[in-house]
Amino acid sequence: MKVSIRGINLPITSNTINEFFELPDF
C-alpha cells in the first residue's frame, strides 16, 4: 500500500506508519 505525501508516493511500512502518526496534524 502506498500513500501520497506532498505529491511523493512513499511505501507504507510499520516504521513509516509510526512516524506518520507521531506527526502533528497539518
PDBQT receptor file of N, H, CA, C and O in Angstrom, charges set to zero:
ATOM      1  N   MET A   1       0.847  -1.194   0.000  1.00  0.00    +0.000 N 
ATOM      2  CA  MET A   1       0.000   0.000   0.000  1.00  0.00    +0.000 C 
ATOM      3  C   MET A   1       0.883   1.245   0.000  1.00  0.00    +0.000 C 
ATOM      4  O   MET A   1       1.934   1.277   0.640  1.00  0.00    +0.000 OA
ATOM      5  N   LYS A   2       0.444   2.257  -0.720  1.00  0.00    +0.000 N 
ATOM      6  H   LYS A   2      -0.409   2.232  -1.240  1.00  0.00    +0.000 HD
ATOM      7  CA  LYS A   2       1.242   3.486  -0.784  1.00  0.00    +0.000 C 
ATOM      8  C   LYS A   2       0.381   4.690  -0.436  1.00  0.00    +0.000 C 
ATOM      9  O   LYS A   2      -0.837   4.671  -0.615  1.00  0.00    +0.000 OA
ATOM     10  N   VAL A   3       1.020   5.722   0.057  1.00  0.00    +0.000 N 
ATOM     11  H   VAL A   3       2.009   5.737   0.203  1.00  0.00    +0.000 HD
ATOM     12  CA  VAL A   3       0.312   6.957   0.393  1.00  0.00    +0.000 C 
ATOM     13  C   VAL A   3       1.005   8.121  -0.293  1.00  0.00    +0.000 C 
ATOM     14  O   VAL A   3       2.230   8.148  -0.405  1.00  0.00    +0.000 OA
ATOM     15  N   SER A   4       0.219   9.073  -0.747  1.00  0.00    +0.000 N 
ATOM     16  H   SER A   4      -0.776   9.050  -0.655  1.00  0.00    +0.000 HD
ATOM     17  CA  SER A   4       0.794  10.242  -1.414  1.00  0.00    +0.000 C 
ATOM     18  C   SER A   4       0.998  11.359  -0.402  1.00  0.00    +0.000 C 
ATOM     19  O   SER A   4       0.037  11.878   0.167  1.00  0.00    +0.000 OA
ATOM     20  N   ILE A   5       2.262  11.727  -0.180  1.00  0.00    +0.000 N 
ATOM     21  H   ILE A   5       3.043  11.306  -0.642  1.00  0.00    +0.000 HD
ATOM     22  CA  ILE A   5       2.580  12.798   0.758  1.00  0.00    +0.000 C 
ATOM     23  C   ILE A   5       3.273  13.921  -0.003  1.00  0.00    +0.000 C 
ATOM     24  O   ILE A   5       4.377  13.744  -0.519  1.00  0.00    +0.000 OA
ATOM     25  N   ARG A   6       2.616  15.078  -0.068  1.00  0.00    +0.000 N 
ATOM     26  H   ARG A   6       1.719  15.221   0.351  1.00  0.00    +0.000 HD
ATOM     27  CA  ARG A   6       3.158  16.230  -0.788  1.00  0.00    +0.000 C 
ATOM     28  C   ARG A   6       3.546  15.848  -2.208  1.00  0.00    +0.000 C 
ATOM     29  O   ARG A   6       4.566  16.301  -2.726  1.00  0.00    +0.000 OA
ATOM     30  N   GLY A   7       2.727  15.013  -2.834  1.00  0.00    +0.000 N 
ATOM     31  H   GLY A   7       1.898  14.644  -2.413  1.00  0.00    +0.000 HD
ATOM     32  CA  GLY A   7       2.957  14.634  -4.223  1.00  0.00    +0.000 C 
ATOM     33  C   GLY A   7       3.991  13.540  -4.375  1.00  0.00    +0.000 C 
ATOM     34  O   GLY A   7       4.343  13.174  -5.496  1.00  0.00    +0.000 OA
ATOM     35  N   ILE A   8       4.491  13.003  -3.250  1.00  0.00    +0.000 N 
ATOM     36  H   ILE A   8       4.204  13.301  -2.340  1.00  0.00    +0.000 HD
ATOM     37  CA  ILE A   8       5.503  11.946  -3.326  1.00  0.00    +0.000 C 
ATOM     38  C   ILE A   8       4.884  10.643  -2.845  1.00  0.00    +0.000 C 
ATOM     39  O   ILE A   8       4.320  10.587  -1.752  1.00  0.00    +0.000 OA
ATOM     40  N   ASN A   9       4.985   9.592  -3.657  1.00  0.00    +0.000 N 
ATOM     41  H   ASN A   9       5.443   9.637  -4.545  1.00  0.00    +0.000 HD
ATOM     42  CA  ASN A   9       4.459   8.283  -3.259  1.00  0.00    +0.000 C 
ATOM     43  C   ASN A   9       5.484   7.553  -2.401  1.00  0.00    +0.000 C 
ATOM     44  O   ASN A   9       6.599   7.280  -2.844  1.00  0.00    +0.000 OA
ATOM     45  N   LEU A  10       5.094   7.240  -1.169  1.00  0.00    +0.000 N 
ATOM     46  H   LEU A  10       4.188   7.462  -0.809  1.00  0.00    +0.000 HD
ATOM     47  CA  LEU A  10       6.008   6.549  -0.271  1.00  0.00    +0.000 C 
ATOM     48  C   LEU A  10       5.435   5.191   0.100  1.00  0.00    +0.000 C 
ATOM     49  O   LEU A  10       4.241   5.073   0.373  1.00  0.00    +0.000 OA
ATOM     50  N   PRO A  11       6.276   4.170   0.111  1.00  0.00    +0.000 N 
ATOM     51  CA  PRO A  11       5.818   2.847   0.529  1.00  0.00    +0.000 C 
ATOM     52  C   PRO A  11       5.446   2.858   2.012  1.00  0.00    +0.000 C 
ATOM     53  O   PRO A  11       6.116   3.493   2.827  1.00  0.00    +0.000 OA
ATOM     54  N   ILE A  12       4.375   2.151   2.346  1.00  0.00    +0.000 N 
ATOM     55  H   ILE A  12       3.831   1.636   1.684  1.00  0.00    +0.000 HD
ATOM     56  CA  ILE A  12       3.915   2.125   3.734  1.00  0.00    +0.000 C 
ATOM     57  C   ILE A  12       4.548   0.946   4.467  1.00  0.00    +0.000 C 
ATOM     58  O   ILE A  12       4.390  -0.210   4.076  1.00  0.00    +0.000 OA
ATOM     59  N   THR A  13       5.268   1.272   5.541  1.00  0.00    +0.000 N 
ATOM     60  H   THR A  13       5.397   2.211   5.859  1.00  0.00    +0.000 HD
ATOM     61  CA  THR A  13       5.852   0.229   6.379  1.00  0.00    +0.000 C 
ATOM     62  C   THR A  13       5.482   0.519   7.826  1.00  0.00    +0.000 C 
ATOM     63  O   THR A  13       4.954   1.590   8.125  1.00  0.00    +0.000 OA
ATOM     64  N   SER A  14       5.747  -0.404   8.713  1.00  0.00    +0.000 N 
ATOM     65  H   SER A  14       6.176  -1.275   8.470  1.00  0.00    +0.000 HD
ATOM     66  CA  SER A  14       5.426  -0.212  10.124  1.00  0.00    +0.000 C 
ATOM     67  C   SER A  14       6.094   1.049  10.644  1.00  0.00    +0.000 C 
ATOM     68  O   SER A  14       5.464   1.850  11.335  1.00  0.00    +0.000 OA
ATOM     69  N   ASN A  15       7.366   1.229  10.317  1.00  0.00    +0.000 N 
ATOM     70  H   ASN A  15       7.878   0.578   9.756  1.00  0.00    +0.000 HD
ATOM     71  CA  ASN A  15       8.104   2.383  10.785  1.00  0.00    +0.000 C 
ATOM     72  C   ASN A  15       7.518   3.665  10.223  1.00  0.00    +0.000 C 
ATOM     73  O   ASN A  15       7.402   4.663  10.934  1.00  0.00    +0.000 OA
ATOM     74  N   THR A  16       7.146   3.641   8.942  1.00  0.00    +0.000 N 
ATOM     75  H   THR A  16       7.241   2.830   8.364  1.00  0.00    +0.000 HD
ATOM     76  CA  THR A  16       6.580   4.827   8.311  1.00  0.00    +0.000 C 
ATOM     77  C   THR A  16       5.261   5.205   8.973  1.00  0.00    +0.000 C 
ATOM     78  O   THR A  16       5.004   6.381   9.228  1.00  0.00    +0.000 OA
ATOM     79  N   ILE A  17       4.430   4.211   9.251  1.00  0.00    +0.000 N 
ATOM     80  H   ILE A  17       4.639   3.255   9.044  1.00  0.00    +0.000 HD
ATOM     81  CA  ILE A  17       3.139   4.474   9.893  1.00  0.00    +0.000 C 
ATOM     82  C   ILE A  17       3.353   5.063  11.282  1.00  0.00    +0.000 C 
ATOM     83  O   ILE A  17       2.663   6.006  11.668  1.00  0.00    +0.000 OA
ATOM     84  N   ASN A  18       4.296   4.520  12.028  1.00  0.00    +0.000 N 
ATOM     85  H   ASN A  18       4.857   3.754  11.714  1.00  0.00    +0.000 HD
ATOM     86  CA  ASN A  18       4.569   5.039  13.368  1.00  0.00    +0.000 C 
ATOM     87  C   ASN A  18       5.009   6.493  13.295  1.00  0.00    +0.000 C 
ATOM     88  O   ASN A  18       4.531   7.324  14.068  1.00  0.00    +0.000 OA
ATOM     89  N   GLU A  19       5.916   6.810  12.373  1.00  0.00    +0.000 N 
ATOM     90  H   GLU A  19       6.305   6.136  11.745  1.00  0.00    +0.000 HD
ATOM     91  CA  GLU A  19       6.394   8.180  12.236  1.00  0.00    +0.000 C 
ATOM     92  C   GLU A  19       5.269   9.095  11.775  1.00  0.00    +0.000 C 
ATOM     93  O   GLU A  19       5.182  10.244  12.207  1.00  0.00    +0.000 OA
ATOM     94  N   PHE A  20       4.405   8.584  10.895  1.00  0.00    +0.000 N 
ATOM     95  H   PHE A  20       4.476   7.650  10.544  1.00  0.00    +0.000 HD
ATOM     96  CA  PHE A  20       3.312   9.399  10.364  1.00  0.00    +0.000 C 
ATOM     97  C   PHE A  20       2.357   9.818  11.477  1.00  0.00    +0.000 C 
ATOM     98  O   PHE A  20       1.933  10.972  11.535  1.00  0.00    +0.000 OA
ATOM     99  N   PHE A  21       2.019   8.877  12.364  1.00  0.00    +0.000 N 
ATOM    100  H   PHE A  21       2.363   7.939  12.317  1.00  0.00    +0.000 HD
ATOM    101  CA  PHE A  21       1.076   9.180  13.431  1.00  0.00    +0.000 C 
ATOM    102  C   PHE A  21       1.719  10.010  14.537  1.00  0.00    +0.000 C 
ATOM    103  O   PHE A  21       1.016  10.591  15.364  1.00  0.00    +0.000 OA
ATOM    104  N   GLU A  22       3.047  10.069  14.558  1.00  0.00    +0.000 N 
ATOM    105  H   GLU A  22       3.618   9.597  13.887  1.00  0.00    +0.000 HD
ATOM    106  CA  GLU A  22       3.719  10.903  15.549  1.00  0.00    +0.000 C 
ATOM    107  C   GLU A  22       3.752  12.359  15.102  1.00  0.00    +0.000 C 
ATOM    108  O   GLU A  22       4.006  13.253  15.910  1.00  0.00    +0.000 OA
ATOM    109  N   LEU A  23       3.492  12.602  13.806  1.00  0.00    +0.000 N 
ATOM    110  H   LEU A  23       3.285  11.876  13.150  1.00  0.00    +0.000 HD
ATOM    111  CA  LEU A  23       3.496  13.966  13.299  1.00  0.00    +0.000 C 
ATOM    112  C   LEU A  23       2.230  14.693  13.736  1.00  0.00    +0.000 C 
ATOM    113  O   LEU A  23       1.167  14.080  13.838  1.00  0.00    +0.000 OA
ATOM    114  N   PRO A  24       2.336  16.005  13.996  1.00  0.00    +0.000 N 
ATOM    115  CA  PRO A  24       1.148  16.800  14.345  1.00  0.00    +0.000 C 
ATOM    116  C   PRO A  24       0.263  16.987  13.133  1.00  0.00    +0.000 C 
ATOM    117  O   PRO A  24       0.733  16.883  12.000  1.00  0.00    +0.000 OA
ATOM    118  N   ASP A  25      -1.011  17.262  13.352  1.00  0.00    +0.000 N 
ATOM    119  H   ASP A  25      -1.394  17.347  14.272  1.00  0.00    +0.000 HD
ATOM    120  CA  ASP A  25      -1.935  17.488  12.237  1.00  0.00    +0.000 C 
ATOM    121  C   ASP A  25      -1.551  18.751  11.494  1.00  0.00    +0.000 C 
ATOM    122  O   ASP A  25      -1.290  19.789  12.102  1.00  0.00    +0.000 OA
ATOM    123  N   PHE A  26      -1.519  18.653  10.172  1.00  0.00    +0.000 N 
ATOM    124  H   PHE A  26      -1.731  17.809   9.678  1.00  0.00    +0.000 HD
ATOM    125  CA  PHE A  26      -1.193  19.826   9.363  1.00  0.00    +0.000 C 
ATOM    126  C   PHE A  26      -2.457  20.629   9.097  1.00  0.00    +0.000 C 
ATOM    127  O   PHE A  26      -2.403  21.662   8.429  1.00  0.00    +0.000 OA
TER     128      PHE A  26
